[in-house]
Every structure is written in C-alpha cells, then in structure tokens.
Amino acid sequence: MKTFTSEPLSEILSWAHEALTVSDTITFEVLNPDIAKNSYAGETVTINEINYLHRSYKGWSDLAELLFCRLLTPKPLSEHTIALTYEKLDLSDSFHHSEEKEEKYGTASRFAAIHKNEEPAFLSPYLRALRSVKVGDKKRILNLGINTGDEFDLIRQILPDEVYRNIELVGIDFSSSAINVARERFGEGNAHFYVHDINDLSSLNLGRFDLIITIGTLQSSTLEFKPLFASLVQEYLNKDGAMILGFPNCRWMGGEMIYGAKAPNYPYSEMSIIIKDIYYCKKYLQQKKFRVTVTGRDYLFLTATSLKKELA
Ligand SMILES: C[S@@+](CC[C@H](N)C(=O)[O-])C[C@H]1O[C@@H](n2cnc3c(N)ncnc32)[C@H](O)[C@@H]1O
C-alpha cells in the first residue's frame, strides 16, 4: 500500500490522479488526523522520529470530492496511521444527462432520489434565508419550479402549525408527476399546485406575493432568465415583499452533491455565468430598494428584503 508521511499535497494529488486512471479505488496510508487535531494542514507532526504532515478528515474528504470520488470509512493501520480509500463515483448516474423536457425532473427521473434538505451545505443557507426574510410573517408565498415540494416542506417544519396553516403557498412546475406528489404531500388545504409552464405565468392570474422562492430553476434552458426575473419583481412581488433565489453551484452524481457547476465549454467548474446572473439580480433589486445578501456554497442563495418599510 502507498504510504505518505511528509510529502506535499501536490505530490499526493498527482499520484491519486495517476492511480485513478488505472483503478476505480485507491488506498493509501496517512497520519491519523485525530493525532494532532488542532493543527492546520501541512503542520509537521513528528512521531518515532518520522515527520508527518497533518491533514484533517475534512481535507481528505475535499480531496476525494475534487477527484470525483467518495471517501470510504477509514481503517486504523497502526497506532498513528490510517488507511484511506477513495472510490470513483459513477459519473453516468445523474439526471444532468437526461434529454427529457417536462419530465426531466419527474418522479421517474434520477432527480427524484435527491433530498436537498438532507445536505448540510444546502439546508443551512436555505434555512438562514428563510429566517432572514421572516417567512412566518408572510401571507402568500410563490415557488417556481417547486418539483415535489421540498422547499415548502422545510417551511412547514420550522413554523408552528397555526402560523404555517395561515400562509397561502403556491407552487408551479411543468412536471405533472412531481406536482402530483406535491399535492399528496401538502393536504392541509393552504397549498395550491399548478402543472404549468413558467413562461406563461400570466394566464394563471396569480396576483402578488410576499415572498417568491425559486431554486435551481431560473437558469433553466427552458426559461429566459432576465425578462422572467424582471417580471417576477414587477408583476408578482408585493412592494414590501422578499425573494429567495437559489443558484446551484454543484452537480449531483453517483449519490453525491459535488461542489462546482459544470460550465459550457470548460472541462471543469467555471463560475462566470452564475456570478454574472447573481450580480444582475443583486443590482436590479438594490436599485428597487431591496437589501440583498448572497450566501451559500454548493447552492448560492440571493436573499432580498424590501427596504421600503424601513425607509417610509
Ligand atoms: C433543477 S429542478 C429544481 C427543483 C427544486 N426547486 C429543487 O431545487 O430541487 C428545476 C425544476 O423546474 C421545473 N421547470 C423547469 N423549467 C420549467 C418551466 N419552463 N415551467 C415550469 N417548470 C419548469 C422542472 O420541472 C424542475 O422541477
């Protein structure tokens, strides 16, 4: 088995790259990260006259992710060392490759296996966004691209029942299979779901909302980002309303949420489009007197709250 002691990370990375071209799993021996827990990556730890460089489990897990691998349960090898195994993800196991339109994200798709609220890097910034817009004070909430309703489910989980039931929730998606599931999940009578194309919102006569949420949807190839976004602010948001926009900065493959969105024309994750789109929305909303924050990592959340009440 390959053993690393004081080699720099660049050497480990290049060995791992090479080894993964000939094998789907690689195993190597390193210093047990628990030995020098408060050390930073690269600090020297000397044991029995051998110099090791410390690295944390987080660092080893990050490296696995960057190599499109999962980290298997580490095994102790000696008093001071462990064996780490990286296993290649099945990159073909993903909804991203689907050619479908309305049912690309339907219940028969691989997307249906994803529960974003169970991913800490999604849950935490989404919860923060819901709290910062004071979701419990809202009377009408619109969600575009609601799919089976996970984003409403978290609102239901965090609010007292009597507060939740007084909010009118409206969810729109053109996947009929996903909307059927959403209708079954939200039987309390305060949620309404439409199988409908977001390009034709006007025919639904929805009125205005206190909060508009749309996650992973605005940048869809089926939609025109800028005009749709402008029409949401101008025609569907109350003057003192709020917005939560979620921009995926990740890919879902082989059971994992992998940091970094795939960009057209690049073999690696490149962030120009996501930054441009978020900046456009931020500027637009600031001009219309909203306070705007951008948070998150694998999903970037733009959260906007109106300053009009405060300024009045
Ligand atoms: C990437 S999924 C995101 C779903 C959910 N918000 C989430 O983050 O898990 C995009 C959703 O938008 C829906 N969608 C995409 N384009 C649409 C359109 N033109 N009209 C209605 N729904 C659309 C898809 O069916 C899908 O459910």
The ligand as a Gaussian input file, in Angstrom:
#p B3LYP/6-31G(d) Opt

LIG

0 1
 C      -33.453000      21.737000     -11.178000
 S      -35.105000      21.472000     -10.795000
 C      -35.224000      22.287000      -9.236000
 C      -36.376000      21.785000      -8.437000
 C      -36.382000      22.267000      -6.990000
 N      -36.613000      23.686000      -6.910000
 C      -35.067000      21.882000      -6.364000
 O      -34.191000      22.746000      -6.221000
 O      -34.911000      20.697000      -6.050000
 C      -35.963000      22.625000     -11.854000
 C      -37.471000      22.491000     -11.728000
 O      -38.086000      23.475000     -12.544000
 C      -39.034000      22.860000     -13.395000
 N      -39.062000      23.656000     -14.634000
 C      -38.032000      23.915000     -15.464000
 N      -38.451000      24.700000     -16.494000
 C      -39.775000      24.924000     -16.285000
 C      -40.759000      25.656000     -16.990000
 N      -40.474000      26.296000     -18.130000
 N      -42.005000      25.693000     -16.490000
 C      -42.316000      25.015000     -15.357000
 N      -41.429000      24.302000     -14.637000
 C      -40.163000      24.271000     -15.097000
 C      -38.556000      21.434000     -13.585000
 O      -39.591000      20.538000     -13.908000
 C      -37.936000      21.138000     -12.216000
 O      -38.865000      20.602000     -11.312000

